[in-house]
C-alpha cells in the first residue's frame, strides 16, 4: 500500500545513508579505499550522494574506520561508527538510519546505498527519489531479476529498517511481494566490487 506523502506545501526531505563499514574479506584489502577512476570508492559514493538532492548524508564506518573515514573527512557528511559491523549489513543500516533520524527528525525518506557500487550516481539517486514520491512506495534498483540497492525508503518503513538483522541488509524488504516496491531497471548497479576479479571486470568495461 502506498505511503502517505508530505503535504504539497511541505518540501520533500530525502536523506542518504552510505554503507562503508564492511571488512572486505573477499577483497583482501579495504575495498572502500580502492581507486576507481582515480578516486577512492568511498569518495565516489559520498560525492554521488552530495551531488544529489539528499541531505544530510550519513556515512557508516566500521572496519578500518580511521583509514576509510580519512578521504571524506573534509566533506559535509555525518560519519557514524558501527561497532557491531562484523554482524553484517543490517547493523550498519540500523546505525545509519538512527543517526539520520537523530540529525533530522522530520526526514521524509532515506536512500540506502553501499559504497561498493561504482555506477552509483546523483542521477540514479534522484531518479529513485522521484519514483518514490510519485508512487508512494519504496523505490529500488532492479537488476539480475531482483530488486536491490540503492533504494529509497519512506519514513513509514523506518521501523522495519531499524529492526533488520543479519547480513542480507534490506533485500528481504525489497523483494517481499508484488506491489510493495516500485523499481527502475538499472543493470549497471549489478556490479559491486567485492573481489579483485570484480575490479578487473569494471576496469575492462570502463578503460
C-alpha atoms as one frame of an Amber mdcrd trajectory, in Angstrom:
protein
   0.000   0.000   0.000   1.427   3.402  -0.922   2.636   5.548   1.924   1.167
   8.924   2.733   3.223  11.646   1.110   4.124  15.011   2.646   1.532  17.703
   2.011   2.087  19.610  -1.230   3.131  22.705   0.680   5.928  20.955   2.553
   9.288  20.299   0.925  10.194  16.671   0.420  13.199  15.804   2.549  15.452
  12.962   1.470  18.463  11.829   3.461  21.139   9.321   2.490  22.898   6.503
   4.303  26.111   5.287   2.673  27.265   1.911   3.991  31.067   1.775   4.275
  31.625  -0.420   7.323  32.413  -3.842   5.849  35.571  -5.831   6.371  36.211
  -6.536   2.657  37.112 -10.163   3.405  36.864 -11.301  -0.214  38.889  -8.360
  -1.496  41.826  -8.870   0.851  42.135  -5.088   1.279  39.847  -2.193   2.215
  37.600  -2.007  -0.833  36.279   1.333   0.392  39.701   2.757  -0.490  40.038
   1.094  -3.903  40.959   3.648  -6.526  38.295   3.622  -9.240  38.803   6.222
 -11.917  41.478   7.747  -9.709  39.074   8.242  -6.791  38.613   6.043  -3.689
  35.371   4.066  -3.876  34.012   5.590  -0.667  34.624   9.080  -2.038  32.798
   8.226  -5.273  29.732   7.111  -3.302  29.784  10.113  -0.970  30.221  12.564
  -3.827  27.328  10.962  -5.729  25.092  11.471  -2.696  26.292  15.047  -2.161
  25.611  15.863  -5.824  22.026  14.632  -5.415  19.119  16.194  -3.541  19.826
  14.082  -0.442  20.664  15.931   2.782  22.013  15.073   5.226  24.378  12.348
   4.067  25.328   9.819   6.745  28.339   7.549   6.211  28.529   4.402   8.345
  32.089   3.339   9.168  33.272   0.132  10.841  36.319  -1.863   9.759  39.428
   0.341   9.428  37.237   3.289  10.374  40.022   5.856  10.638  41.552   4.939
   7.294  38.214   4.741   5.483  36.992   7.982   7.010  40.134   9.968   6.199
  39.409  10.694   2.498  35.924  12.046   3.286  36.876  13.999   6.398  36.591
  17.339   4.606  33.172  16.668   3.109  29.878  17.850   4.644  28.727  14.450
   5.847  27.824  12.872   9.181  30.106   9.938   9.960  28.972   7.352  12.475
  30.746   4.268  13.751  29.081   0.847  13.760  30.944  -1.106  16.459  28.967
  -4.217  15.520  29.907  -4.162  11.809  31.048  -7.791  11.872  27.443  -8.933
  12.417  26.501  -7.869   8.902  24.987  -5.127   6.795  21.746  -4.894   8.758
  23.543  -3.440  11.775  25.022  -0.698   9.599  21.599   0.146   8.177  20.219
   0.403  11.718  23.062   2.650  12.853  22.817   4.835   9.759  19.046   5.297
   9.834  19.124   6.034  13.569  21.816   8.685  13.008  19.872  10.216  10.137
  16.621  10.457  12.093  18.531  11.795  15.076  20.024  14.555  12.944  16.813
  15.334  11.007  13.712  14.043  12.809  11.412  15.391  10.067  13.119  13.489
   7.242  10.605  12.010   4.761  12.693   9.281   3.131  16.126   7.706   3.151
  18.352   6.454   0.387  20.320   3.383   1.456  23.346   2.573  -0.691  26.511
   0.513  -0.218  29.716   2.286  -1.147  30.932  -0.510  -3.424  28.698   0.112
  -6.471  30.878   2.166  -8.831  27.897   3.058 -11.045  26.129   4.911  -8.216
  25.442   8.485  -9.306  23.415  11.543  -8.376  21.165  10.847 -11.368  20.381
   7.356 -10.053  19.657   8.707  -6.562  17.403  11.496  -7.800  15.536   9.128
 -10.156  14.805   6.735  -7.278  13.671   9.638  -5.092  11.318  10.861  -7.827
   9.905   7.354  -8.265   9.318   7.065  -4.522   7.472  10.374  -4.480   5.299
   9.560  -7.486   4.444   6.008  -6.432   4.303   6.384  -2.662   6.227   3.118
  -2.405   9.767   2.044  -1.663  11.806   2.670  -4.824  14.621   0.279  -5.720
  17.062  -0.519  -8.462  16.281  -3.742 -10.305  18.950  -5.933 -11.848  19.572
  -9.633 -12.299  15.848 -10.317 -11.940  15.703  -8.979  -8.368  15.264  -5.700
  -6.545  18.299  -4.324  -4.751  20.299  -1.373  -3.606  20.355   1.510  -3.951
  16.832   2.044  -2.701  14.728   4.854  -1.247  12.500   4.062   1.738   9.749
   6.327   3.073   9.534   7.091   6.769   6.741   4.538   7.097   9.458   1.909
   6.543  11.955   3.310   9.051  10.717   0.996  11.803  11.372  -2.054   9.621
  14.833  -0.765   8.694  15.640  -0.272  12.368  14.566  -3.863  13.083  16.697
  -5.555  10.407  19.154  -8.259  11.411  21.794 -10.408   9.746  23.948  -9.892
   6.675  21.304  -9.607   3.972  20.549  -5.960   4.650  17.220  -4.773   3.284
  16.999  -7.302   0.440  14.069  -9.135   2.021  12.140  -5.865   2.298  12.839
  -5.081  -1.343  11.610  -8.470  -2.554   8.763  -9.080  -0.130   5.910  -9.071
  -2.605   4.450  -7.530  -5.755   3.005  -4.075  -5.393   5.118  -3.057  -2.424
   8.168  -1.776  -4.297   8.475   0.373  -7.408  11.573  -0.238  -9.488  13.860
   1.156 -12.156  15.825  -1.235 -14.359  19.460  -0.382 -13.604  21.605  -3.284
 -14.831  24.783  -1.292 -14.204  24.114  -1.478 -10.463  24.542  -5.264 -10.536
  28.297  -4.892 -10.217  29.606  -4.313  -6.742  33.323  -4.565  -6.144  33.761
  -7.473  -3.752  36.766  -9.245  -5.276  39.848  -8.380  -7.359  38.083 -10.015
 -10.337  35.187  -7.567  -9.926  37.635  -4.668 -10.106  39.262  -6.048 -13.236
  35.845  -6.559 -14.827  34.800  -2.995 -14.072  38.108  -1.605 -15.337  37.798
  -3.643 -18.512  34.438  -2.091 -19.306  35.451   1.433 -18.349  39.003   1.667
 -19.584
